[in-house]
Each structure stands twice: as C-alpha cells, then as structure tokens.
Amino acid sequence: MNVHLIRSSELSVETFANVLNLLKSFRGPIEYHSGESEATLNELLTRTWETEKDFQRKMPFPQFSISEKRSFFSFPREENYQNWQYFFEKCYEAREDWFIPSTDHVFLLTDLANERNWFGAMGPSGRDYFIHTADWGHYFGSQVDIRFPIAYEISMWIVRHLMFSDTENYVQHVHQDTRGCGNDFCRNKKDIILKMRTADLCSDCMEIVEKRKISPLLLSQLFDTMDGIRNNLSFRERGKVIQQPSKLELRGYQQRIFFTDFGDLELRLNPKEKTIYLFYLRHPEGVPLVLLQDYRDEIGMLYRRYTNQSEPSEIAQSIDRMLDPRDNDINVILSRIKKKLKNTVGESLLPYYQIEGEHGGAKRITLDREFVKWVE
Ligand SMILES: [Zn+2]
C-alpha cells in the first residue's frame, strides 16, 4: 500500500519531514512517500470563535462541558478556514500532477482549519484525506511534539479506510460515546488525548476488522505505529515526574542519532552539527570552545564521515571555520543543535542532552553515558 503525504505550503518543512520519518520508522507493507509538490492554499474564508467552548466543538454535534482549562489561545479568536471539498480537490490535483495511481492514498497535511473543525477527514474516493496540523498545543499543552498526534491521525484514517467502505459508512459506526477507541467521535476535541493513550479499538470495531479480513501485516504496522506514539506520550509524561531521560542510540557508519524511548525518534543534525554533538558525546569530561582546536584531528575525522563535500580544501575550510574562536560559526552550530534537541525531547528533558557550560568554561553534555549505545 502506498501512502503519499502532501505538504500544504504554510506547514513547516521540518514538521512535515518529522511526521514522514516517524511513520517510516515503523516497518511493514505500508510505504510512505513525500509528495513531490507542495499545495498552495488561497481563497480562504474567515470565521471568529467567540469562546473556547465553541472552538473545541466538532461540528455538527452538540458539545460537552469542558473541565480542563488551558490558555493556548485567547478568545474571541479569528481564523482562516476552508470547506472539505477544497482540501480533497488539492489531493486530486496532486494525483494529476504526479501521476499517483488511483489505488494509492493521498493525505494533504495543512495548518488551515476546516469547515467542521475536525482533526481530519476522508474524501468521497475513500483514498483522499486531509489532516489538520495546527493547534495541537491547545489539546496537549504547548510542549507537545506535534508529529505524534499528526502521525496518529494518519494511521487511524488508514484503519478507518480498511474498516469502512466510505465516509457515510464510517459516520454510521463512529461512537458518540467516548470509549477510548480510535473510532470515538470526540465531539469534545480534547477527548482525542484519551484515544491516543489507549491506541486501541473497542470490541465492536475489532469485530468489524475480523469480518473484513484485513491483512494482519497491514494492521500490525498500523498498531505498532499507534503503540509507538502512545509509548512516547506516556514516557514523556512519566519523564516529567521521574525526570528520566531516554536512551540514545547511535546507528551505523553515519551514526544516526535515535531516542529509543521516545518512539525511536531521530535527531536529524546536519554534518557540522553532528560533528560537534558527537564530539561532545565522546568527551564526558567537557571541553571549552577555545580548546576545540586541540582536537582538530578527531573533529576532522568525524566531519569527514558525515559531510557530503568531497573536495579536501573545502572540507579543511569548513573545519577551520568551526574551530576558529573568532568566528561565530561554532555558536550558530550550538544554538541550532539546542533548537533541534528541544523540538525532539521537549523543554523538561533538554538539560540532559544539550551542550552547556559557563561562558568561557568547559562545555559538556551531562547525560549519563550509560544511556548512550553505539550500534555498528
Ligand atoms: Zn470502536
């Protein structure tokens, strides 16, 4: 089964790549592809949410009372949106532009809100979808790593496609009550948190799955993905309390960096960032920035391993810049590493992984090296 993800132009390239990589890290018969083009959305409609209650309501169903308060937005809140048909047409356009076969699945990922305020929906073809990629902080708190709810929604829509013949059939079976099943309607959008915590289907839905004789390989890939997402969410929540970091695994010749307890998330660093980060991982005792020059051989060895440059003079120049204390290059590298780390592990666990130290003093990564595993 081929699943194509199309990035709507307002969605960040980084988030898009992160979602794609997360989905790809769970192996099975579903292959995820990045759509070659981006979709540009225009002719937007505008609406205003007077209160938070209105905003959290999925239409056209009546709302529940809201017990928990979070102030992610202020109300009244004006936003742009479009109708469902508009999003599905973007999927058709992508199919035509890129010759995507009608049997493949196409997901448009967009920050733009939709007419009924849903997290996502399936089009009349049963193979075109859109997923709303913004506002997750409102439900999960501003620390949320949004690739998880987005990847969860994508997986769950594929499950629904497998279970139900079309949207009408889906709407007939969707649960109005909240059971912690992937097919709960979640009229209060905050109930989505419960769905993701259970990462499961109820017995009624399992019966449908059995009757439809869905390929076990497909299902196991989808459930592995949702389990991975759930484990990540709960690891983070426990992490806040017990303050335990995830293990780091460095894999292969390229030494790709994975947080194994965070649903196997990859920390994607460019060659310079990776050189500096792995250098500091190798030096738990810490090294002041001004002394990096003394480690030129080791840093050069690492950089040559990760860079795409092949010209020796270019490589030497890049290394010179990294190590020159008068050049700002190293500070830019350090701040980019910090930003990427923060996006991956969140604020509360950041101190374990970041390279830090007093100005002018030794910099180090404080993570206990027992949490680091090098895998060839
Ligand atoms: Zn169910």
Residues whose N, C-alpha, C, O or C-beta is under 5 A from the ligand:
A	BS01	ZN	C181 N183 L201 C202 C205
